[in-house]
Amino acid sequence: MTTLTLIGKPDCHLCDVASEIIDAVVAELPDAAAERIEIVEASIQDDPALYELWWEKIPVVLIDGDLHAHWRLSADRLREALEEAVQEDALGKDSR
């Protein structure tokens, strides 16, 4: 499973835009790929550690814990990264 994490906060316009881009990109992926993506949303208001790390960079998008983007999210770049992550995940699981 590939985990995509969106770190933001309520009433953040850029966070809302990033969420919409994530939803649109995942919806465009083939079903087999989309089923391998878990989307997690976290708020810096609920977690002091996240606030300390990311408060000035939200929205932040992580793919499997690695920084993918902050502030602005590119749909094309996200699509490529998710396709690659899902493919790597599938190869890793299928070879076990």
N, C-alpha and C positions, 0 to 999 in steps of 0.2 A: 504494500500500500504506500502510495506517495502522499505525504502530508503537506498541504499548502496552508500556511498560517498567515492571517491578516491581523496585524497589530494596529489598533487605532484607538479611537475614543468616540463617545456619543457626540452628536452635533458637529462633526468634522466633515466638511464638504469634500475634501480630497479623499477621506476614508470612504465616504459613500460612493464616490466615483470609482475608486479602486475595487470596491465590492461588486459594483455593476460590471466592471471589466472582467473580474474573476468569474462571475456567474455566466457572462456571455461566452467567454473563452471555453469554459468547461462544457457548456451546453453544445458548443460546436464540435467538440471532440467526438470521435467514434464512441459508441456505448461501451465497448470493451476497455477503452482508455479511461473514460469518465468514471467508470465503476472502480477504478484503481486509485482514485483521488479522494482523499478525505480533506474537507475544508474546515479549518478551525479558526474562529474569530476570538481575539483576546483584546481586552481594553487596558490601556495604561492606567486608567482610573481605578481598576480593580486589583492591580498587582504592582506594588512598589518597586519590585525588581525590574519589571518591564518599563515602568516609568523612568527609572534611573538610566536604563540602557537606551531607550528610544524616544523620549518625550519630544525631542526637537526634530525628529525625522519622520513622524507618522504622516501618512500610513506607511507601514513597513510590511513587506511580503517576504516570507521565508518559504523555501521549498526544502523539505526534509531537514529543517533547522538551519539551513544556510541562507544568508541574505541574498535575495533576488533583486529587490528594488526598494526604494524609499522615495517619498514625496510624490512622484509621478510614476504611473504604471503603464507600460507599453503592452497592448494586447498582442501584437506580433511576437515580441520578445518572450512574453509569458507563455504563449502557445508553444513556441519552440522549446522552451525550458521544460514545460510540463510533458510534452511528447517525449523528450529525451529522458526525463526522470521516470516516466511510466515504462518506457522501453527497457531502461536499465533495471528497474524493479522486476519487470516480467522475466527478463533473462536471468536475473539472480534467483528468483523463486523457482523458475522452471528447471534450473540446473541442479537443484537440491534433491 
